[in-house]
């Protein structure tokens, strides 16, 4: 009877073991980091190719880079063309040893980078004067990290910041956005005293930190939504007979300089406030036609210099605190100014 009891107990224990092993396996999965165990570190296969072709990549599970993967283009002189929209954790172009590795992003294609830290890294290839990152003006790069992130100092098509509110996305240097710059969630921060060149729309739905930098609006018709964030220095260097159109309060903590193109406050009728010197060297600055914006619709606290351009007061009350210099050009006061 004792032996029979032991055999019964052994069978019970054996029946329990698969359940115990399964439980331990589940604990192993639960205890892993945020990066899935099946994530791949995809690398170019050593030849030119399209991003959307599995054969372009090695160490990628026989597929193309996905949202759990990292991607690297390291082979000298290899050009990878992004022909499909993709999301990856991070992308490295150039291994810091060779030269000429290159990514080309086609029109209408989106590259989404989800890691924090520095999800887009360019190796030493750039030091040799070889373009390592080439984005069509109608392409988009989107940063979606949930922690503070560095934004590569390259020329983008459209640039979108769509991370997490209160997290900071900091430019690593001077950068150009050939299309629209859109801040959906998160704070976009310029490089310290850096330049941001924008050709398309500026749309801020969260926050922008100017970091003592300069924003250069160099496109044709450009809507500018500040979202309540101020700029430091602003330059208008657009084509003749085109204008930036501020949508809401346009506040410049530093200087405002217009060397070409126009600035039209009359389209949406916001206020303009410039703390430093405002200089109109060319083109026209047209103030708001809305007389209900406040005590002053156009405020120039650091003075106003008109040197070859035109300032039209329209219906705005213009307040100039500082020197007013009209060396050449035209200044037309508001019909409501007293």
Secondary structure by P-SEA (a helix, b strand, c coil): caaaaaaaaaaaaaaaaaaaaaaaaaaaaaacccccccccbbbbccccccccccccccccccccccccbbbbbccccbbbbccccccccccccccccccccbbbbcccbbbbbcccccccccccccccccccccccccbbbbbbcccbbbbccccccbbbbcccccbbbbbccbbbcccbbbbccbbbbccccbbbbbccbbbbccccccccbbbbbcccbbbbbcccccccbbbbbccccbbbbbccbbbbccbbbbccbbbbccccbbbbbbccbbbbccccccccccccccccccccccbbbbccbbbbbccccccccccccccbbbbbcccccc
